[in-house]
Amino acid sequence: MDIKCFIHGEEYRLADTYSITQQGGAVSSSSIDIKVESGQDVPRSLMDVTLYFDTTPFFWGIIQSAETMEFSTAYEPIRYRLDILSGETIFNNRLVSDSFTGKYTHEIIEYLFDNYISAEGITLGAISETEQLYENYNISFQRLYDVLFELAEDVNASFYVSGDKKFYFLTRGSMPQMTVPTHITRLKLSEENGEMRTVQYVTGATEETSTKTESCYWAAEQAVFPTGYQIKSVTGATINGSLVGVGKIGVNEDDPDFTFLFTIGDKQLTLNSAATTKPTTGDLVVVVYNGYYEIVVNATNDVLKSEIHALNGTSGIIENVLTDETIDNLDDAEERAANLLTAYGERDQTVTCACTDISSTGLYTVWDINKPSLNIVGQYVITERTITNFGAGKVWIDLVLKNKGYFARYGTVLIDAEKSKGADVKVYKSSNIGDSLTANETWSIIELGNIYYPTDGTDLSDPELDGFYPSV
């Protein structure tokens, strides 16, 4: 087996011993020894490394550290030990701040590749088409790696950088299938329930309300106007039919043109003590605004629940909760819950084995194994490969294959701090796998000079402004 090492395009001789590891869902670390010939540059950290099997590149990474071996005499060859991280480490160098509306997962991935990944000298391999649609997906200064991980987890996909510096984002059905090598040894199955679940809650999500009109007769000593929902945006306010200004707490307290002040997430407007126009006792105050409320989605896998009940006589309920405050509608929350039930709807099976065939053991290659005597029957994906040379040309390949959970870690959640406030109103929605929800409300914020006005530009006293004057 002829493995060659190129450091930033220049070939270096590999020493007799090395260990090269590739791992799905995590930045893998490898250690190799190289010989530096006369006239060659000394390898340094942050240089890139490509490893070839004959003429085919199978690994690309970045040097994290380079150190010489210990020398005792002047006759020893100059060797360097290199610690190398796989190419996915590049994704930890970039921060993403973007907002997407009405985009499928693969469309977001394509945008991230065009605007972030391609700039790193990585070309496009393949991006699988997906069915996950995000009504809203917001990212605020998150590491690119974490964004890719969450998007992949939602559709049970995987992403990686190949040995020829190509980016791949593949769903299970797009992974290449290879014939199982004839000679494999140390074949073993490990099975556990892992993070299997039958009931999935998604909480922390919010839903936008339709435009709300609320009114009250001002009382003596009253200082706030309470609202039924947490405030998202304010269209305007009147006192006895006359328009008054509405501003923001922390910005407009000292401006006499603003009668009321608010903060997004509060359930009230506060009277500005510096305002020129203020309501007096008995005045009719009307406020038009859009609010939001927190939701909790509950999805159940009835088939798996019944199966567990038959096995052990329990209820079969295994509950799990995900808190994701970036979701802002029922559709996305329901789909996230259903996807998690699917991803964690079966036992975790891990197969380990060893062989000497490097061409059939690429990362994310699918093996169809039929060993009923060992209870290993089905399709398994290679998620880890370690190539070890013990010297004298003896190369061994150790493999880890999984039936699901192709990533090494779970539970990364993007948090939008602006939405991390408690809620008094919660809406609960229960459904089974296969059900669907619709929630198509839209809204916009109209702001002119920090004063909020109706979207059509009319005066709030216009009788055609629907709903601004409640019946009394």
C-alpha positions as CSV (number, residue, x, y, z in Angstrom):
1,M,0.0,0.0,0.0
2,D,1.7,3.2,-1.2
3,I,0.7,6.3,0.8
4,K,2.3,9.6,-0.2
5,C,2.4,12.8,1.8
6,F,2.3,16.3,0.2
7,I,2.8,19.4,2.4
8,H,1.6,22.5,0.7
9,G,2.1,20.8,-2.7
10,E,5.6,19.4,-2.0
11,E,6.1,15.7,-1.5
12,Y,7.7,14.5,1.8
13,R,8.7,11.0,2.7
14,L,6.6,9.3,5.3
15,A,8.4,7.5,8.1
16,D,7.7,3.8,8.8
17,T,5.1,4.5,11.5
18,Y,2.0,6.7,11.3
19,S,-1.6,6.8,12.4
20,I,-4.2,8.6,10.2
21,T,-7.7,9.1,11.6
22,Q,-10.9,10.3,9.9
23,Q,-14.0,10.7,11.9
24,G,-17.5,11.8,10.8
25,G,-19.1,14.7,12.7
26,A,-15.9,15.8,14.4
27,V,-12.7,17.4,13.4
28,S,-10.3,14.4,13.5
29,S,-6.7,14.4,14.6
30,S,-3.9,12.4,13.0
31,S,-0.2,12.0,13.8
32,I,2.5,11.2,11.2
33,D,6.2,11.3,11.1
34,I,8.0,12.6,8.0
35,K,11.6,12.8,6.8
36,V,12.9,16.2,5.7
37,E,15.3,15.9,2.9
38,S,18.1,18.3,2.1
39,G,16.8,21.5,0.5
40,Q,13.2,20.9,1.6
41,D,11.4,23.5,3.7
42,V,10.8,22.7,7.4
43,P,7.0,22.0,7.9
44,R,5.3,24.6,10.1
45,S,1.9,24.8,11.8
46,L,-1.0,26.0,9.6
47,M,0.5,24.4,6.5
48,D,-1.9,22.1,4.6
49,V,-1.3,18.4,4.2
50,T,-2.7,16.1,1.5
51,L,-2.3,12.3,1.7
52,Y,-2.6,10.1,-1.4
53,F,-3.2,6.4,-1.9
54,D,-1.2,5.9,-5.1
55,T,-2.5,8.9,-7.1
56,T,-5.9,9.3,-5.3
57,P,-6.1,11.9,-2.5
58,F,-8.0,10.6,0.5
59,F,-7.2,13.1,3.3
60,W,-6.7,16.8,3.5
61,G,-5.9,18.7,6.7
62,I,-4.1,21.5,8.5
63,I,-0.9,21.1,10.6
64,Q,-1.6,22.1,14.2
65,S,1.9,21.3,15.6
66,A,5.3,20.3,14.2
67,E,8.2,19.1,16.3
68,T,11.5,17.3,15.8
69,M,12.3,13.9,17.2
70,E,14.9,13.7,19.9
71,F,18.5,13.4,18.6
72,S,21.5,11.8,20.2
73,T,24.0,11.8,17.4
74,A,24.7,13.8,14.2
75,Y,24.0,10.7,12.1
76,E,20.3,10.3,12.8
77,P,17.9,11.4,10.0
78,I,15.9,14.6,10.5
79,R,12.3,13.6,11.3
80,Y,9.3,15.8,12.2
81,R,6.2,14.6,14.0
82,L,3.1,16.4,12.7
83,D,-0.2,16.6,14.4
84,I,-2.8,17.3,11.7
85,L,-6.5,18.3,12.0
86,S,-8.9,17.3,9.2
87,G,-10.1,20.0,6.8
88,E,-13.4,20.6,8.6
89,T,-11.3,22.5,11.2
90,I,-11.5,25.5,8.7
91,F,-15.2,25.9,9.5
92,N,-14.3,26.8,13.1
93,N,-12.5,29.9,11.8
94,R,-15.5,31.6,10.3
95,L,-18.5,33.3,12.0
96,V,-21.9,33.5,10.3
97,S,-24.6,36.2,10.7
98,D,-27.4,35.8,8.3
99,S,-31.2,35.5,8.1
100,F,-33.2,33.2,5.8
101,T,-36.9,33.2,5.0
102,G,-38.7,30.4,3.2
103,K,-35.5,28.4,2.4
104,Y,-34.9,24.7,2.2
105,T,-31.9,23.2,4.1
106,H,-29.9,22.6,0.8
107,E,-30.6,26.2,-0.3
108,I,-29.1,27.5,3.0
109,I,-26.1,25.2,2.6
110,E,-25.6,26.4,-1.0
111,Y,-25.6,30.0,0.3
112,L,-23.1,29.1,3.0
113,F,-20.8,27.4,0.5
114,D,-20.9,30.4,-1.9
115,N,-20.4,33.0,0.7
116,Y,-18.1,31.3,3.3
117,I,-16.7,27.9,2.3
118,S,-15.6,28.6,-1.3
119,A,-13.4,31.5,0.0
120,E,-11.3,28.9,1.8
121,G,-10.1,27.3,-1.4
122,I,-12.5,24.5,-1.1
123,T,-14.5,23.5,-4.2
124,L,-18.0,22.0,-4.3
125,G,-18.4,18.3,-4.3
126,A,-22.2,17.7,-3.8
127,I,-25.1,19.0,-1.8
128,S,-28.1,16.7,-1.4
129,E,-31.6,18.1,-2.0
130,T,-33.7,18.1,1.2
131,E,-37.3,18.5,2.2
132,Q,-36.8,20.6,5.3
133,L,-38.2,24.0,4.8
134,Y,-37.4,26.9,7.2
135,E,-40.0,29.7,7.3
136,N,-37.4,31.6,9.3
137,Y,-33.8,30.6,10.1
138,N,-31.7,33.2,11.9
139,I,-28.0,33.1,12.7
140,S,-26.1,35.6,14.8
141,F,-22.3,35.3,15.0
142,Q,-22.3,31.6,15.2
143,R,-19.4,29.4,14.1
144,L,-19.8,28.1,10.6
145,Y,-19.1,24.5,11.9
146,D,-22.0,24.7,14.4
147,V,-24.4,26.1,11.8
148,L,-23.5,23.2,9.4
149,F,-23.8,20.7,12.2
150,E,-27.3,21.9,13.2
151,L,-28.6,21.9,9.6
152,A,-27.2,18.4,9.0
153,E,-28.7,17.1,12.2
154,D,-32.2,18.3,11.3
155,V,-32.2,16.2,8.1
156,N,-30.0,13.3,9.4
157,A,-27.3,14.3,6.9
158,S,-23.5,14.7,7.1
159,F,-20.9,17.1,5.8
160,Y,-17.2,16.8,5.3
161,V,-14.2,17.9,3.2
162,S,-12.8,15.2,1.0
163,G,-9.1,14.5,0.3
164,D,-9.3,16.5,-2.9
165,K,-10.6,19.6,-1.0
166,K,-14.2,19.3,-2.0
167,F,-17.2,20.1,0.3
168,Y,-20.0,17.5,0.6
169,F,-23.3,17.7,2.4
170,L,-25.0,14.4,2.0
171,T,-28.3,12.9,3.2
172,R,-28.4,9.1,3.9
173,G,-29.8,8.3,0.5
174,S,-26.9,10.1,-1.3
175,M,-24.0,8.3,0.4
176,P,-22.0,6.0,-2.0
177,Q,-22.4,2.3,-1.6
178,M,-19.4,0.0,-1.8
179,T,-19.0,-3.8,-1.8
180,V,-17.9,-5.2,1.6
181,P,-14.2,-6.3,1.3
182,T,-13.8,-10.1,1.1
183,H,-11.3,-10.2,3.9
184,I,-12.4,-8.5,7.1
185,T,-11.6,-9.5,10.6
186,R,-12.5,-8.6,14.2
187,L,-16.1,-8.0,13.2
188,K,-18.2,-7.0,16.2
189,L,-21.6,-5.5,16.9
190,S,-22.5,-3.2,19.8
191,E,-26.2,-2.3,20.3
192,E,-27.8,0.1,22.8
193,N,-30.9,2.2,23.0
194,G,-28.8,5.4,23.0
195,E,-30.9,8.5,22.8
196,M,-33.9,6.8,21.5
197,R,-37.2,8.6,22.2
198,T,-40.9,8.2,21.6
199,V,-42.1,11.7,22.7
200,Q,-40.3,14.8,21.5
201,Y,-41.1,18.3,22.9
202,V,-39.8,21.5,21.2
203,T,-40.1,24.6,23.4
204,G,-38.7,28.1,23.4
205,A,-40.1,28.8,20.0
206,T,-42.3,31.8,19.3
207,E,-45.3,32.5,17.1
208,E,-46.2,36.0,15.8
209,T,-49.8,37.2,16.5
210,S,-52.0,38.9,14.0
211,T,-52.3,42.7,14.4
212,K,-53.9,43.4,17.8
213,T,-56.0,46.5,18.8
214,E,-56.3,47.1,22.6
215,S,-57.8,50.0,24.5
216,C,-58.5,51.3,28.0
217,Y,-59.8,54.3,29.7
218,W,-56.9,56.0,31.5
219,A,-57.1,55.8,35.3
220,A,-55.7,58.3,37.9
221,E,-52.1,57.6,38.7
222,Q,-51.9,55.1,35.8
223,A,-48.4,54.8,34.4
224,V,-48.5,51.8,32.0
225,F,-50.7,50.5,29.2
226,P,-50.9,46.7,29.6
227,T,-51.0,44.4,26.5
228,G,-52.2,40.9,26.2
229,Y,-49.1,39.6,24.4
230,Q,-45.4,40.3,24.5
231,I,-44.7,43.1,22.1
232,K,-43.0,42.5,18.8
233,S,-43.7,45.8,17.1
234,V,-46.1,48.8,17.6
235,T,-48.0,50.3,14.8
236,G,-49.2,53.4,16.7
237,A,-51.3,54.8,19.6
238,T,-54.0,57.4,20.0
239,I,-55.5,59.4,22.9
240,N,-59.2,60.2,22.2
241,G,-58.5,59.7,18.5
242,S,-55.4,61.9,18.2
243,L,-52.1,60.3,17.2
244,V,-49.3,60.3,19.7
245,G,-45.7,59.2,19.4
246,V,-44.4,55.8,20.5
247,G,-40.7,55.3,21.0
248,K,-38.2,52.9,22.6
249,I,-37.1,52.5,26.1
250,G,-33.4,53.4,26.3
251,V,-33.6,55.7,23.3
252,N,-36.5,58.1,23.5
253,E,-37.0,58.8,27.3
254,D,-36.0,62.4,27.1
255,D,-37.9,63.2,23.9
256,P,-41.2,65.1,24.6
257,D,-42.6,63.9,21.2
258,F,-43.0,60.3,22.5
259,T,-45.9,59.7,24.8
260,F,-45.4,56.0,25.2
261,L,-42.2,53.8,25.3
262,F,-41.8,50.1,25.0
263,T,-39.2,47.3,24.8
264,I,-39.6,44.2,22.6
265,G,-40.7,41.3,24.7
266,D,-42.5,43.5,27.4
267,K,-46.2,43.2,27.9
268,Q,-46.8,46.9,28.4
269,L,-46.2,50.4,27.1
270,T,-44.8,52.8,29.7
271,L,-45.9,56.5,29.9
272,N,-43.0,58.8,29.1
273,S,-42.6,61.3,32.0
274,A,-41.0,63.8,29.6
275,A,-43.8,63.7,27.1
276,T,-45.7,66.9,26.1
277,T,-48.9,65.0,25.5
278,K,-50.1,62.6,28.2
279,P,-53.5,60.9,28.8
280,T,-55.5,62.2,31.7
281,T,-58.1,60.4,33.8
282,G,-61.0,59.1,31.6
283,D,-59.2,59.5,28.3
284,L,-59.6,56.6,25.8
285,V,-56.2,55.2,24.9
286,V,-55.9,52.8,21.9
287,V,-52.8,50.9,20.9
288,V,-52.3,48.8,17.7
289,Y,-49.4,46.3,17.8
290,N,-48.1,42.9,16.9
291,G,-47.2,40.5,19.6
292,Y,-45.8,37.0,20.0
293,Y,-46.2,34.1,22.3
294,E,-44.1,31.1,23.2
295,I,-45.2,27.7,21.9
296,V,-44.6,24.1,23.0
297,V,-44.9,21.3,20.3
298,N,-45.4,17.7,21.4
299,A,-44.9,14.9,18.8
300,T,-45.3,11.2,19.4
301,N,-43.9,8.0,17.7
302,D,-46.8,5.7,18.5
303,V,-45.3,2.7,16.6
304,L,-42.1,2.7,18.6
305,K,-44.0,3.4,21.9
306,S,-46.1,0.3,21.3
307,E,-43.0,-1.8,20.4
308,I,-41.3,-0.8,23.7
309,H,-44.5,-1.5,25.6
310,A,-44.6,-5.0,24.2
311,L,-41.0,-5.6,25.1
312,N,-41.1,-4.7,28.8
313,G,-44.7,-3.9,29.8
314,T,-44.0,-0.2,30.5
315,S,-45.9,2.7,29.0
316,G,-43.2,2.9,26.2
317,I,-42.9,6.6,26.8
318,I,-39.4,8.0,26.5
319,E,-39.5,11.8,26.6
320,N,-37.1,14.4,25.4
321,V,-37.2,18.2,25.2
322,L,-35.3,20.6,22.9
323,T,-35.3,24.3,23.6
324,D,-34.6,26.3,20.5
325,E,-35.5,30.0,20.8
326,T,-34.7,30.7,17.1
327,I,-37.8,29.0,15.9
328,D,-40.6,31.5,15.4
329,N,-43.6,29.5,14.0
330,L,-45.5,26.3,14.6
331,D,-44.6,24.8,11.2
332,D,-40.8,24.8,11.9
333,A,-41.3,23.7,15.5
334,E,-43.5,20.7,14.4
335,E,-41.1,19.7,11.7
336,R,-38.1,19.9,14.1
337,A,-39.9,17.6,16.5
338,A,-40.8,15.1,13.8
339,N,-37.2,15.0,12.5
340,L,-35.8,14.4,15.9
341,L,-38.2,11.5,16.4
342,T,-37.1,10.0,13.1
343,A,-33.4,10.5,13.9
344,Y,-33.7,8.9,17.3
345,G,-36.4,6.3,16.4
346,E,-34.2,3.2,16.5
347,R,-31.5,1.6,18.6
348,D,-27.9,2.7,18.0
349,Q,-25.9,-0.1,16.4
350,T,-22.1,0.2,16.1
351,V,-20.1,-2.2,14.0
352,T,-16.3,-2.4,14.4
353,C,-13.9,-4.4,12.1
354,A,-10.5,-4.3,10.5
355,C,-9.3,-4.9,6.9
356,T,-6.5,-3.9,4.5
357,D,-8.6,-2.5,1.7
358,I,-8.4,1.3,1.6
359,S,-10.4,1.8,-1.6
360,S,-13.6,0.4,-0.1
361,T,-13.4,2.2,3.2
362,G,-13.9,5.9,2.5
363,L,-15.6,8.0,5.1
364,Y,-19.5,7.9,4.7
365,T,-19.3,4.9,2.5
366,V,-22.3,2.5,2.9
367,W,-21.8,-1.2,3.5
368,D,-24.6,-3.7,3.1
369,I,-23.7,-6.4,5.7
370,N,-25.5,-9.7,6.0
371,K,-24.2,-11.6,9.0
372,P,-27.4,-13.0,10.7
373,S,-25.4,-15.2,13.0
374,L,-23.9,-12.0,14.6
375,N,-27.2,-10.1,14.3
376,I,-25.5,-7.7,11.9
377,V,-28.0,-7.3,9.1
378,G,-28.6,-4.1,7.2
379,Q,-26.8,-1.0,5.9
380,Y,-24.1,0.6,7.9
381,V,-22.2,3.8,7.3
382,I,-18.5,4.2,7.8
383,T,-18.1,7.0,10.4
384,E,-14.5,6.5,11.5
385,R,-11.4,5.1,9.8
386,T,-7.9,4.8,11.2
387,I,-5.0,3.8,9.0
388,T,-2.0,2.5,10.9
389,N,1.4,1.5,9.7
390,F,3.4,-0.6,12.1
391,G,6.5,-0.6,9.9
392,A,7.8,-3.0,7.3
393,G,4.9,-2.1,5.0
394,K,2.3,-3.6,7.3
395,V,-0.8,-1.3,7.1
396,W,-4.0,-2.0,9.0
397,I,-7.3,-0.2,8.6
398,D,-9.7,-0.1,11.7
399,L,-13.3,0.9,11.0
400,V,-16.3,2.1,12.9
401,L,-19.7,1.8,11.2
402,K,-23.1,3.0,12.4
403,N,-26.7,2.4,11.4
404,K,-27.7,5.9,12.4
405,G,-26.3,9.0,14.2
406,Y,-23.4,9.6,11.8
407,F,-22.2,12.5,13.8
408,A,-20.1,12.2,17.0
409,R,-22.0,14.8,19.0
410,Y,-25.6,16.0,19.5
411,G,-27.5,18.8,21.1
412,T,-26.0,22.0,19.6
413,V,-28.7,24.6,19.8
414,L,-28.5,28.2,18.4
415,I,-29.8,30.7,20.9
416,D,-31.1,34.2,20.1
417,A,-30.6,36.1,23.3
418,E,-33.2,38.7,22.2
419,K,-35.9,36.0,22.6
420,S,-34.7,34.5,25.8
421,K,-37.4,36.1,28.0
422,G,-40.0,34.2,30.0
423,A,-43.5,34.0,28.7
424,D,-46.9,34.1,30.4
425,V,-48.8,32.7,27.4
426,K,-48.0,29.2,26.0
427,V,-49.7,27.5,23.2
428,Y,-49.5,23.7,23.2
429,K,-49.8,21.6,20.0
430,S,-49.8,17.8,20.0
431,S,-49.4,15.7,16.9
432,N,-48.2,12.3,15.6
433,I,-45.6,11.7,13.0
434,G,-47.1,12.3,9.6
435,D,-49.3,15.2,10.7
436,S,-48.7,18.7,9.4
437,L,-49.4,22.1,10.6
438,T,-49.9,25.4,8.7
439,A,-49.1,28.8,10.1
440,N,-48.7,31.5,7.4
441,E,-49.1,34.8,9.3
442,T,-46.8,37.6,8.1
443,W,-45.9,40.9,9.6
444,S,-43.7,43.9,9.1
445,I,-42.3,46.7,11.3
446,I,-42.9,50.3,10.0
447,E,-40.6,52.8,11.7
448,L,-40.1,56.5,10.7
449,G,-37.8,58.4,12.9
450,N,-38.4,56.0,15.8
451,I,-42.1,56.7,15.7
452,Y,-44.3,53.9,14.5
453,Y,-47.1,54.6,12.0
454,P,-49.7,52.6,10.0
455,T,-48.4,50.8,6.9
456,D,-50.5,52.8,4.4
457,G,-49.4,56.2,5.6
458,T,-52.9,57.3,6.7
459,D,-53.6,59.2,9.9
460,L,-54.7,57.0,12.8
461,S,-57.9,59.0,13.0
462,D,-58.9,57.8,9.5
463,P,-62.2,55.9,10.0
464,E,-61.1,53.4,7.3
465,L,-58.1,52.2,9.4
466,D,-59.7,48.9,10.4
467,G,-59.8,48.0,14.1
468,F,-58.1,51.0,15.5
469,Y,-61.2,52.2,17.3
470,P,-62.7,49.3,19.3
471,S,-66.4,49.2,19.9
472,V,-67.4,50.5,23.4
